[in-house]
Amino acid sequence: MTIEIYRDAWGIPHLRASGVLELARGQGRVTALDRAWQLEVERHRAQGTSASFLGAGGGAVAWDVLARRARLDDTARRCFRQLADRDPESADWIRAYVDGVNEGLPEGARRTPEFAETGLRVGRWEPWTPFGIWLGTHLLFAGFPAKLWRDQVVRHLGADAVGLFAADGPGTSGSNGWLVAGERTVSGRPVIAGDPHRFIEEPGVYQQIRLACPEFDVVGLAVPGIPGVAHFGHAGSVAWAITSAMADYQDLYRERLRRTGAGVEALGPDGRWRRAHRHTEYVEVAGEERVPVEVIETDRGPVVAGGPEGLDDGTPLALALRYPPRVTGDLGFGALLPLLRARTVADVDRALDRWVEPVNVVQAADADGGTLYRVAGRVPVRSDENRLRPVPAWEPGHEWTGWHETPRGRLADGTAVMANQRSGPAGPLGTEFAPEHRADRITALLGEKERWAPGDMPAVHMDTHLASAAPLLDRVAALDGLTPAAAGLRAGLLAWDRRMDAGSETAAAFADLRTAVVLRIAAHPAFAALAEPPAYPEALQPWLSLTVRVGYALEHLLRADDLFGVDRDAIVREALEETAGLPRRAWGDTHRLAPWRALGGGTYDEPALSGDHDCVLCTSSVPGLTDLAARCPAARYVWDLARREDSLWVVPLGASGVPGSPHHRDQLARWLRGELVPVVTDWARLTKETDHV
């Protein structure tokens, strides 16, 4: 029962064990050694206990309240129990991973200064802890709070206005992914490449790792706290990757609640009042009084906003969240071990039939030339109104009646491109998608060469062309009668190559102009009612920011035939004159990396970035709010099916979550330049760290 831990030159762990359970235990242990602080933060977030050591700042209390009300920990326990009943082997495998985490945490904590800084002591992981972490990571992934925004738009501007603001929302995640079949590669074997876009965290949200035992040998990007390689992996003969499908699989129900002597009742669609589950929990807050949380669950799901007395501002509203794992007790973790054992795309396909949440678009290929392009996950069948906005729980017609078949796509001209766009295979399953720009640009770039090699892919990863600049520049082009300074700026913008390069002064000027336009539109009286949403919970407020919504939907708002009487030409003229008077600067002076840290702050001078929200190099600023980029490529990968050792990967920071480690940030420079590090598969080229029995 030996577990061997090796490291490559970048500190990436390569594990070799005598069996599947030993390997899982080793993965848990090495993750605890490298990422102890991250693991414990995520465990506490899943339990709704993070404010107990992080304090009241940074949104910890708001998150803990939401986690309690959404019943994440209880759902995690339910999902593990059901997996143990249905798939004992997978349950034992997860237990082994958790055993390894518990073995490694004490040593990992001793290495990591944040534990001493906060006084946090490591806790005990339970078999359901990975489920809770996955639930907490993806609770807001499908963007259910966007339904609150759309509800506000419908109420104040009418249903036709919803499409004006449709865009990739502020809290969702996306990805680029492309599959090139053997007919379009130099080797004649497929290549898969891409980059997931998530909030950049320190330590990073993905962990480069290799897992080898007699049954399989997989390299991939693991999620710390979760066994196996769920999203991006290469098993030698087959490789897989995902992008967010942007599917809509969570619903909000407006509940009618009343208090009785026995507790709380909810009115159902049959006109009957039924007892709701109710109990009180308390969020402990470091240095402050604990916060009571009333937990209520109706037949639809947990109440995540409001209650019998309404919202905090008196708005008579209670909202219950219905999400698949809470309904079925299944998170899809039964797919993880079969995925590691996959040898062909047919194996990957069968494994992902068991996947639940989040809903993804999968691209896979094998060494025999087989390809797979499909949606994986569980999306409920229900009325179209459920997908748009909160629906009345007391009216019939909003029940879940089954599950959608997961669509499949086909390659075109030997390629498949997915960048969260509506035209992909997940189109029938969603409501809001990312604009088509990234997908169109990747498709165009792939069309520029007949044959592609793994080393060619970074040129696609790093493309900075901003197609969404067109509507604003079109309005700039139509202006006349400008001051000399504004006319000069206009000429420069119209001659600009539309690349958001860090060193470009014209890119910075465009961003300043865009910000000025966004702020003026958001301040227009036509949208005043949207500027002050109801007192929804703090954790949901980012989806309700009018400025953010205008910033991301700007091209729709500028192209609409009419915008509720807003004189857009006058706004663009004023904004151009204002921008012409600003000091000149480069885009990278303000467009800089802004990683999230649980304790806030940081001692690093974060680097300048190229790219922007709608570029293939998706380093997301928030127009109208900030040029800083909190959401960026959280990893890049190139999986070569001809020779796995020619595959490439990189993360924004490094393999280690321990500040001061030589591998804490050693990949950052390469990530910034668009370079990737090699995937090492020869054990003789690795450094053996330890044998662990």
TITI-82347 format. One record per residue (C-alpha): z, y, x. Coordinates in steps of 0.02 Angstrom, whole numbers, padded with zeros to 5 digits, always signed. Layout:
// TITI-82347
ZYX/...
END
This chain:
// TITI-82347
+00000+00000+00000/-00053+00123+00134/-00116+00299+00100/-00206+00384+00244/-00223+00573+00246/-00361+00650+00352/-00415+00831+00369/-00580+00910+00418/-00599+01071+00517/-00564+01173+00360/-00403+01083+00318/-00484+00995+00170/-00390+00834+00131/-00483+00669+00139/-00379+00525+00067/-00406+00339+00093/-00297+00210+00007/-00289+00025-00025/-00302+00042-00213/-00330+00159-00360/-00146+00188-00398/-00102+00217-00216/-00244+00342-00204/-00184+00436-00358/-00010+00443-00284/-00085+00511-00122/-00184+00643-00215/-00027+00702-00303/+00072+00705-00142/-00057+00801-00038/-00082+00925-00179/+00106+00956-00184/+00109+00983+00005/-00037+01105+00000/-00009+01190-00169/+00176+01173-00214/+00196+01351-00277/+00037+01342-00380/+00088+01176-00457/+00259+01237-00507/+00192+01401-00578/+00068+01304-00684/+00200+01179-00741/+00312+01322-00798/+00167+01410-00885/+00126+01251-00980/+00308+01238-01035/+00325+01422-01077/+00459+01448-00944/+00370+01555-00813/+00466+01715-00853/+00626+01627-00801/+00580+01663-00619/+00433+01784-00630/+00528+01907-00740/+00466+02021-00878/+00320+02097-00783/+00143+02033-00762/+00128+01962-00937/+00240+01811-00905/+00345+01838-01062/+00192+01863-01171/+00114+01704-01104/+00273+01602-01124/+00289+01657-01305/+00109+01606-01340/+00131+01438-01252/+00286+01403-01358/+00206+01456-01520/+00046+01356-01484/+00157+01204-01445/+00071+01163-01281/+00211+01055-01213/+00227+00956-01373/+00038+00931-01379/+00040+00871-01199/+00172+00741-01240/+00074+00686-01392/-00087+00666-01292/-00001+00564-01157/+00081+00448-01282/-00085+00415-01366/-00173+00384-01200/-00035+00262-01150/-00062+00166-01312/-00253+00164-01302/-00286+00159-01115/-00135+00095-01016/-00233+00090-00854/-00273+00276-00860/-00094+00315-00909/-00028+00217-00759/-00151+00308-00646/-00087+00476-00707/+00093+00417-00683/+00051+00373-00503/-00019+00548-00475/+00139+00624-00547/+00246+00512-00435/+00152+00580-00286/+00180+00760-00342/+00366+00729-00359/+00370+00650-00185/+00281+00796-00104/+00356+00946-00194/+00517+00963-00093/+00423+00971+00072/+00287+01081-00003/+00418+01203-00066/+00500+01214+00105/+00332+01267+00177/+00298+01400+00045/+00388+01569+00052/+00372+01609-00134/+00508+01484-00176/+00635+01574-00068/+00574+01743-00130/+00605+01699-00312/+00746+01575-00292/+00643+01446-00385/+00690+01265-00360/+00563+01127-00385/+00577+01035-00549/+00529+00862-00600/+00355+00822-00659/+00334+00707-00807/+00183+00598-00847/+00125+00726-00976/+00138+00875-00858/-00046+00866-00805/-00094+00870-00990/+00010+01026-01015/-00069+01112-00866/-00243+01071-00929/-00199+01136-01102/-00125+01296-01032/-00274+01326-00918/-00398+01307-01061/-00305+01370-01215/-00400+01535-01210/-00556+01460-01134/-00652+01453-01297/-00604+01632-01335/-00526+01608-01507/-00454+01786-01497/-00634+01848-01508/-00623+01800-01692/-00492+01935-01712/-00612+02061-01636/-00755+02007-01748/-00640+02018-01897/-00602+02199-01853/-00787+02238-01832/-00829+02162-02001/-00688+02255-02087/-00731+02426-02015/-00918+02421-01979/-00987+02277-02082/-01051+02104-02041/-01215+02167-01969/-01119+02254-01829/-01049+02092-01758/-01209+02056-01663/-01203+02226-01578/-01046+02177-01486/-01092+01996-01452/-01073+01961-01268/-00975+01858-01146/-00796+01912-01185/-00663+01975-01065/-00560+01817-01054/-00689+01680-01057/-00757+01589-00908/-00934+01543-00865/-01037+01461-00730/-01207+01443-00653/-01277+01270-00633/-01449+01203-00592/-01519+01030-00568/-01679+01005-00468/-01760+00836-00492/-01833+00736-00348/-02009+00791-00388/-01957+00968-00338/-01855+00932-00180/-01902+00905+00001/-01814+00736+00007/-01884+00671-00157/-01705+00648-00221/-01616+00765-00342/-01506+00911-00292/-01372+00990-00403/-01302+01163-00363/-01203+01300-00444/-01042+01399-00451/-00904+01406-00583/-00848+01582-00630/-00662+01598-00659/-00524+01720-00626/-00494+01713-00440/-00317+01656-00406/-00219+01641-00247/-00208+01493-00216/-00379+01450-00286/-00410+01362-00450/-00513+01225-00366/-00459+01106-00228/-00588+01028-00113/-00540+00846-00091/-00604+00672-00050/-00536+00518-00137/-00582+00348-00063/-00524+00172-00100/-00615+00003-00113/-00677+00049-00289/-00751+00221-00255/-00772+00362-00129/-00787+00532-00212/-00789+00709-00143/-00765+00850-00265/-00677+01002-00331/-00513+00950-00413/-00401+01059-00520/-00228+01062-00439/-00108+00968-00552/-00243+00856-00627/-00286+00686-00551/-00464+00641-00507/-00615+00757-00504/-00654+00815-00680/-00788+00947-00656/-00885+00938-00493/-00900+00775-00397/-01013+00673-00284/-00984+00485-00276/-01124+00448-00153/-01248+00370-00273/-01215+00492-00416/-01156+00672-00432/-01105+00782-00578/-01066+00963-00617/-01025+01066-00771/-01043+01239-00846/-00951+01307-00996/-01047+01265-01155/-00979+01422-01241/-00948+01309-01391/-00835+01363-01534/-00706+01227-01564/-00547+01322-01608/-00511+01400-01777/-00391+01532-01841/-00323+01518-02017/-00241+01661-02112/-00085+01583-02185/+00020+01632-02335/+00198+01591-02287/+00361+01609-02381/+00540+01578-02332/+00646+01460-02436/+00823+01398-02422/+00755+01247-02328/+00643+01342-02207/+00462+01401-02221/+00322+01347-02338/+00134+01374-02324/+00007+01385-02466/-00129+01253-02449/-00308+01248-02512/-00254+01143-02662/-00142+01284-02723/+00019+01194-02676/+00158+01258-02563/+00204+01136-02427/+00346+01133-02303/+00297+01196-02130/+00380+01138-01971/+00498+01271-01907/+00620+01287-01763/+00679+01419-01639/+00657+01416-01451/+00708+01541-01319/+00608+01612-01174/+00722+01642-01026/+00680+01802-00931/+00742+01833-00755/+00863+01979-00756/+00847+02012-00943/+00901+01946-01111/+00815+01790-01171/+00681+01810-01304/+00693+01708-01465/+00531+01626-01524/+00511+01562-01700/+00395+01411-01692/+00305+01374-01856/+00170+01244-01886/+00073+01222-02047/-00047+01083-02095/-00182+01183-02007/-00090+01207-01843/+00039+01310-01749/+00062+01492-01802/+00017+01595-01648/+00025+01770-01723/+00132+01846-01859/+00240+01748-01978/+00318+01759-02150/+00357+01943-02118/+00187+01980-02040/+00146+02061-01873/+00263+02175-01777/+00183+02329-01854/+00212+02264-02030/+00034+02202-02059/+00055+02057-02180/-00026+01921-02077/+00010+01749-02004/-00123+01658-01903/-00123+01471-01869/-00225+01398-01726/-00315+01233-01751/-00379+01153-01591/-00442+00975-01561/-00305+00903-01449/-00171+00960-01571/-00264+00877-01714/-00312+00714-01628/-00183+00690-01491/-00327+00666-01369/-00371+00779-01224/-00509+00671-01151/-00413+00614-00997/-00474+00437-01028/-00639+00496-00952/-00566+00540-00782/-00547+00369-00702/-00715+00301-00767/-00795+00458-00696/-00730+00417-00522/-00799+00241-00540/-00972+00301-00593/-01122+00242-00492/-01266+00303-00601/-01300+00440-00727/-01279+00308-00863/-01101+00281-00801/-01067+00468-00803/-01141+00478-00978/-01028+00340-01044/-00874+00415-00962/-00904+00586-01037/-00924+00515-01211/-00734+00514-01204/-00718+00697-01154/-00633+00820-01274/-00587+00991-01204/-00653+01109-01144/-00829+01080-01208/-00950+01083-01061/-01133+01065-01021/-01151+00925-00893/-01286+00905-00762/-01289+00742-00666/-01411+00648-00556/-01412+00487-00457/-01495+00424-00299/-01625+00326-00400/-01689+00489-00475/-01599+00476-00641/-01543+00639-00721/-01426+00688-00861/-01416+00854-00955/-01298+00851-01103/-01150+00930-01190/-00983+00842-01174/-00831+00877-01283/-00773+00883-01462/-00830+01018-01584/-00772+01007-01766/-00890+01013-01914/-00836+01153-02032/-00902+01305-02123/-00997+01440-02029/-00865+01567-02079/-00735+01473-01976/-00839+01507-01821/-00849+01693-01854/-00674+01752-01899/-00503+01696-01966/-00520+01607-02133/-00398+01593-02279/-00296+01433-02268/-00263+01437-02456/-00448+01428-02502/-00545+01264-02502/-00701+01245-02396/-00629+01279-02224/-00568+01105-02180/-00631+01006-02030/-00740+00865-02094/-00793+00774-01935/-00863+00803-01761/-01033+00865-01706/-01147+00751-01609/-01157+00821-01434/-01332+00889-01399/-01440+00839-01252/-01566+00940-01155/-01722+00902-01055/-01782+00960-00887/-01928+01081-00882/-02044+01080-00732/-01920+00970-00641/-01770+01084-00664/-01628+01116-00785/-01534+01282-00781/-01374+01320-00874/-01284+01487-00861/-01189+01492-01027/-01342+01554-01121/-01383+01523-01304/-01550+01441-01263/-01463+01295-01178/-01422+01131-01263/-01255+01197-01329/-01339+01333-01433/-01302+01251-01603/-01116+01235-01561/-01070+01414-01519/-01055+01590-01587/-01058+01704-01435/-01147+01664-01273/-01180+01749-01109/-01340+01851-01101/-01494+01757-01042/-01508+01859-00881/-01427+01738-00759/-01519+01587-00829/-01685+01678-00829/-01660+01739-00651/-01613+01567-00584/-01763+01492-00671/-01876+01623-00594/-01804+01598-00421/-01825+01409-00431/-02006+01439-00481/-02040+01532-00319/-02040+01371-00215/-02122+01204-00247/-01995+01104-00148/-01809+01140-00123/-01685+01078+00008/-01495+01090-00001/-01492+01228+00129/-01605+01336+00020/-01481+01349-00124/-01370+01491-00059/-01516+01610-00084/-01499+01575-00270/-01308+01584-00268/-01313+01757-00189/-01448+01844-00291/-01391+02018-00344/-01530+02075-00462/-01456+02157-00619/-01577+02133-00763/-01455+02207-00888/-01479+02378-00807/-01645+02397-00898/-01587+02473-01065/-01486+02611-00981/-01622+02648-00854/-01752+02655-00994/-01651+02792-01077/-01630+02882-00911/-01820+02876-00888/-01847+02963-01055/-01740+03114-01010/-01812+03283-00960/-01746+03459-00936/-01612+03400-00814/-01523+03502-00681/-01592+03476-00505/-01446+03365-00457/-01466+03255-00611/-01655+03250-00589/-01630+03190-00410/-01511+03055-00468/-01633+03005-00604/-01772+02984-00475/-01662+02878-00364/-01608+02765-00506/-01786+02739-00566/-01842+02692-00389/-01693+02575-00365/-01727+02389-00342/-01585+02350-00465/-01489+02249-00337/-01300+02268-00342/-01276+02255-00154/-01108+02305-00083/-01185+02433+00035/-01297+02515-00096/-01258+02694-00145/-01382+02685-00288/-01294+02532-00359/-01132+02631-00355/-01215+02777-00442/-01280+02662-00577/-01106+02589-00601/-01033+02765-00616/-01166+02812-00743/-01133+02654-00841/-00946+02688-00844/-00974+02866-00906/-01087+02803-01046/-00965+02666-01096/-00819+02786-01106/-00916+02909-01212/-00975+02776-01335/-00801+02702-01348/-00729+02875-01384/-00854+02913-01523/-00775+02939-01694/-00890+02805-01767/-00783+02674-01679/-00612+02756-01699/-00549+02619-01815/-00582+02489-01680/-00483+02582-01549/-00315+02537-01625/-00311+02353-01675/-00164+02275-01768/-00011+02225-01668/-00074+02054-01618/+00024+01967-01478/+00007+02045-01307/-00078+01890-01235/-00223+01913-01357/-00247+02100-01333/-00381+02092-01195/-00507+02027-01324/-00472+02177-01435/-00506+02318-01311/-00643+02431-01379/-00686+02496-01205/-00705+02320-01135/-00810+02265-01282/-00925+02415-01266/-00940+02385-01079/-00996+02205-01096/-01110+02238-01246/-01186+02399-01180/-01365+02338-01175/-01356+02285-01359/-01280+02452-01408/-01414+02549-01314/-01558+02448-01385/-01504+02445-01568/-01618+02541-01686/-01469+02642-01747/-01289+02650-01688/-01192+02726-01833/-01255+02900-01796/-01210+02897-01610/-01332+03008-01512/-01358+02892-01365/-01486+03002-01279/-01361+03146-01278/-01226+03032-01211/-01338+02967-01071/-01388+03145-01028/-01206+03203-01017/-01160+03049-00916/-01304+03074-00795/-01256+03256-00765/-01076+03204-00736/-01124+03064-00617/-01237+03180-00517/-01084+03283-00473/-00983+03139-00405/-00964+03105-00217/-01084+02976-00148/-01012+02806-00106/-01065+02625-00086/-01042+02497-00224/-00926+02394-00116/-00807+02541-00092/-00738+02509-00267/-00811+02339-00311/-00685+02232-00220/-00604+02063-00242/-00446+02066-00348/-00362+01894-00347/-00224+01854-00470/-00056+01813-00394/+00091+01752-00495/+00205+01874-00404/+00078+02016-00406/+00046+02129-00258/-00019+02056-00096/-00033+02109+00084/-00221+02088+00107/-00354+02223+00113/-00471+02136-00008/-00656+02137+00038/-00803+02228-00036/-00917+02125-00148/-01100+02122-00193/-01153+02067-00368/-01095+02110-00543/-01062+02033-00713/-01242+01991-00759/-01304+01949-00584/-01324+01770-00526/-01194+01824-00399/-01073+01850-00542/-00932+01956-00474/-00872+02033-00636/-00821+02212-00646/-00767+02276-00817/-00879+02425-00855/-00778+02571-00919/-00615+02498-00857/-00627+02448-00673/-00751+02410-00534/-00631+02280-00463/-00686+02099-00483/-00552+01979-00543/-00678+01849-00601/-00801+01781-00473/-00873+01615-00413/-00716+01509-00393/-00816+01387-00287/-00995+01351-00237/-01069+01179-00215/-01233+01093-00171/-01238+00906-00206/-01378+00815-00115/-01422+00643-00185/-01527+00598-00033/-01386+00613+00094/-01212+00657+00035/-01169+00721+00209/-01299+00858+00184/-01201+00922+00034/-01112+01089+00047/-00963+01176-00031/-00852+01329-00013/-00706+01413-00102/-00661+01598-00100/-00502+01580+00002/-00456+01413+00082/-00389+01237+00060/-00206+01283+00085/-00095+01376-00036/+00032+01414+00099/+00026+01595+00161/+00011+01598+00349/-00076+01431+00358/-00236+01435+00463/-00325+01367+00308/-00254+01491+00183/-00405+01607+00189/-00520+01535+00320/-00667+01509+00201/-00667+01688+00134/-00787+01757+00264/-00913+01619+00229/-00894+01641+00042/-00929+01827+00059/-01087+01794+00161/-01149+01659+00044/-01126+01523+00174/-01056+01352+00130/-00962+01227+00237/-01026+01050+00262/-00958+00903+00165/-00898+00785+00302/-00911+00600+00257/-00892+00518+00429/-00709+00468+00447/-00729+00473+00637/-00759+00662+00627/-00596+00690+00533/-00421+00714+00602/-00294+00587+00543/-00138+00675+00484/-00026+00535+00427/-00005+00362+00355/+00106+00364+00201/+00174+00205+00126/
END
